């Protein structure tokens, strides 16, 4: 997955949660497949964290005014 910062928070979170559910329900994944899917989920979660940080910064700036 190429990191797509244009995803909304909700879409990125939904994609990460879907991957996590898939990993939790999988009974026989190779370590390589597991690693790739876990990495993809981390990328979606990074998008969520970036968007939260951006909102926090905006709120702090508004509060300073």
BELLIN-V427043 format. One line per field, one symbol per residue. phi: phi as a letter, one per 40 degrees, with the letter a starting at -180 (. if undefined). psi: psi as a letter, one per 20 degrees, with the letter a starting at -180 (. if undefined). burial: + if it has 9 or more other C-alpha atoms within 8 Angstrom, else -. A space follows every 50 residues. Layout:
phi = ???
psi = ???
burial = ???
This chain:
phi = .ccbccccdccccccccccccccccccabccccdcccccccccccccccc ccccccccccccccc
psi = pppniiqrgggggggghggggghhiphnqqhggggghhggghgghhgggg hggggggggghhhh.
burial = --------+--++-+++-++--+----------+--++-++++++-++-- +--------------
